Amino acid sequence: MAYKPFRSTYYDHRMRASPALLRARAPYLIKNTITGAAICTLVISIYSYTINAISQDEFDDVIVPDKPLDRSTQQPLGTSHAVQQAMDARK
């Protein structure tokens, strides 16, 4: 059997669009361009809103201890004692 290359009525032998394909796509060119621009605008606006919202975040409510606790000299703490110590450190 001989090899038969792909043949299409919309593309020539160099895979360029034929006038028939260009005529078939012409009614959708404006609508597709507007839809693509709307989707790009939506994506860019969501991205910029997200970056703006994150940049306003403040970490004043995060407690940063003055110095690390020395666990080698302390006895293991019970849960209630550890909670009380954390509350005292918060003040």
C-alpha positions as CSV (number, residue, x, y, z in Angstrom):
1,M,0.0,0.0,0.0
2,A,1.2,3.4,-0.9
3,Y,1.5,6.1,1.8
4,K,-1.2,8.8,1.3
5,P,-0.4,12.1,3.1
6,F,-2.9,14.0,5.0
7,R,-5.2,15.9,2.7
8,S,-7.5,18.7,3.7
9,T,-9.7,21.2,1.8
10,Y,-8.8,23.9,4.3
11,Y,-5.0,23.6,4.1
12,D,-2.7,23.5,1.1
13,H,0.4,21.2,0.8
14,R,2.5,23.6,2.8
15,M,-0.1,23.6,5.6
16,R,-1.1,27.2,5.0
17,A,-4.7,28.3,5.5
18,S,-6.7,28.3,2.4
19,P,-9.1,31.1,1.4
20,A,-12.1,28.8,2.3
21,L,-10.7,28.4,5.9
22,L,-10.2,32.1,6.2
23,R,-13.8,32.7,5.1
24,A,-15.1,30.1,7.5
25,R,-13.3,31.7,10.4
26,A,-14.1,35.3,9.6
27,P,-17.5,35.6,11.4
28,Y,-15.9,34.4,14.6
29,L,-12.8,36.6,14.6
30,I,-14.3,39.6,16.4
31,K,-16.2,37.5,18.9
32,N,-13.2,35.4,19.7
33,T,-11.0,38.4,20.1
34,I,-13.4,40.1,22.5
35,T,-13.8,36.8,24.5
36,G,-10.1,36.4,24.7
37,A,-9.6,40.0,25.9
38,A,-12.3,39.6,28.5
39,I,-10.7,36.4,29.9
40,C,-7.3,38.0,30.0
41,T,-8.7,41.0,31.8
42,L,-10.4,38.8,34.3
43,V,-7.2,36.8,35.0
44,I,-5.1,40.0,35.4
45,S,-7.7,41.6,37.7
46,I,-7.9,38.5,40.0
47,Y,-4.1,38.3,40.1
48,S,-3.7,42.0,41.0
49,Y,-6.5,41.9,43.6
50,T,-4.8,38.9,45.2
51,I,-1.4,40.5,45.3
52,N,-3.0,43.7,46.7
53,A,-4.9,41.8,49.4
54,I,-1.8,39.8,50.5
55,S,0.4,42.9,50.6
56,Q,-1.9,44.5,53.2
57,D,-1.5,41.6,55.6
58,E,0.1,42.6,58.9
59,F,1.5,40.1,61.4
60,D,1.1,42.2,64.6
61,D,-0.9,39.4,66.2
62,V,1.9,36.9,65.9
63,I,3.8,36.4,69.2
64,V,7.5,36.3,68.8
65,P,9.3,35.0,71.9
66,D,12.2,37.0,73.3
67,K,14.6,34.1,73.6
68,P,14.2,30.4,73.0
69,L,13.4,28.2,76.0
70,D,16.2,26.0,77.4
71,R,14.6,22.6,77.4
72,S,17.6,20.8,78.7
73,T,17.3,22.1,82.3
74,Q,13.5,22.0,82.6
75,Q,11.3,19.0,83.5
76,P,8.7,17.9,81.0
77,L,5.6,20.2,81.4
78,G,2.1,19.0,81.7
79,T,-0.5,20.3,79.3
80,S,-2.2,22.7,81.7
81,H,1.1,24.1,82.9
82,A,2.3,24.6,79.3
83,V,-0.9,26.4,78.4
84,Q,-0.5,28.7,81.4
85,Q,3.1,29.4,80.5
86,A,2.1,30.3,77.0
87,M,-0.6,32.6,78.3
88,D,1.9,34.3,80.6
89,A,4.3,34.8,77.7
90,R,1.6,36.4,75.7
91,K,1.1,39.2,78.3
